[in-house]
Amino acid sequence: MIDGFCNDQGRVDLEHLQEASSLANVFVSTAARLGDSSFAVSGNRTVKAVLREESNSQSGPGSKTGTLPCQFRLVVTQMIPANDPLALPALPKPKKTAMQ
């Protein structure tokens, strides 16, 4: 989750990240830059971005110079299937006790 402020160009860039291919490219380029394939979106992994935007209440006429007009929250989710090397092992089911 990323909370922040941006200008109009920043809003356009953030909206672009909601496209699956754009977000996947971010993960792929991170994997290449770090030399770590675990960041790559491959196989059955999926990534999704949800963007919430609103006006910055501290921006507007009379506000100090440099105040950004938009406030945002970007939530990025990656779904990793159980058979993926990054997947956490499944926890065993708890045993029933006599009181249950």
N, C-alpha and C positions, 0 to 999 in steps of 0.2 A: 504494500500500500504506500502510495506517495501522495502527500498533501502539499500543496504549494500555490503559488500565484504566478500568473503569466500574462503576456500581452496577447493581442489578436493572432499574431503569427504562432505563438506558443499553443494557442487553442487549436489552430489548424493542425499543427504537428501532433498534438495529443489525440485529436479525433482520428487522425490517420493510423495511430497505434491500435485502434479498435478493429482494424482490418486484420484478419488472421495471418495473411502473408507478410504484412509489415512487421507484426509482432514476432513472427517466427524468424524473420530476417535479423531482428535484434538479438535473439537467442543464438542463432547460427554465427553471427559475427562475433559475439562474446566468446563462444566456444573456440573459434579460430584465433582470436586475439590472445586468449588465455592458454591455448593449446590443450584444452580440456573438453573432450567430446561429450561429457555428461551434461553440458549446458545446451547442446543442440536439441532441437525439436525433431525427433525422428521416430520411426515406427508408429506406435499407437499413442504417443504423447501428444497432447493438445494444449494450446495456450489460449487464453482469453483475457481481454482487457475490458473493464467497465469503467467509464468515465462519468463523473458527476461534475458539472460546471455550474457556477453561479457568479453573479457580480460581486466584486470585492467591495464591501460596505465602507472601506476606508479610502476608496478611490472616487474621484469625481471632481467637480469644480471646487476650487479652493483647497484641494488636497496638495500635499507636498509633491514636488517634482520627482519623477521616478517611481511613483506608486503604480503598481500593476493593476489593470482594471478587472482581471478575472481571477477567481479562486477556483481551485479544482481538487478533486480526489481521484486518483487513478488506482484501481485495484487490479492486479495481474494475478491470474490463477493458472497453474499448470497441473493438468491431470496426468498422473503417471500410473499405468496399469500394474497390476500385481506382479507380472512376470518381468518387469523392467529391472535392470541392475540397480537403479536408484530407489526402487520401492522398499519401504520398510517391511520387515517380515510380519506376517499376520500374528496377532496375539492369540494364544490358545483360549478357547472358551472357558470361562470360569466354571469350576466344579460346583454343582449344587450341594448345598449343605442341608442337614436334616431340618433346619428351621424354614427352608424355602418351600 
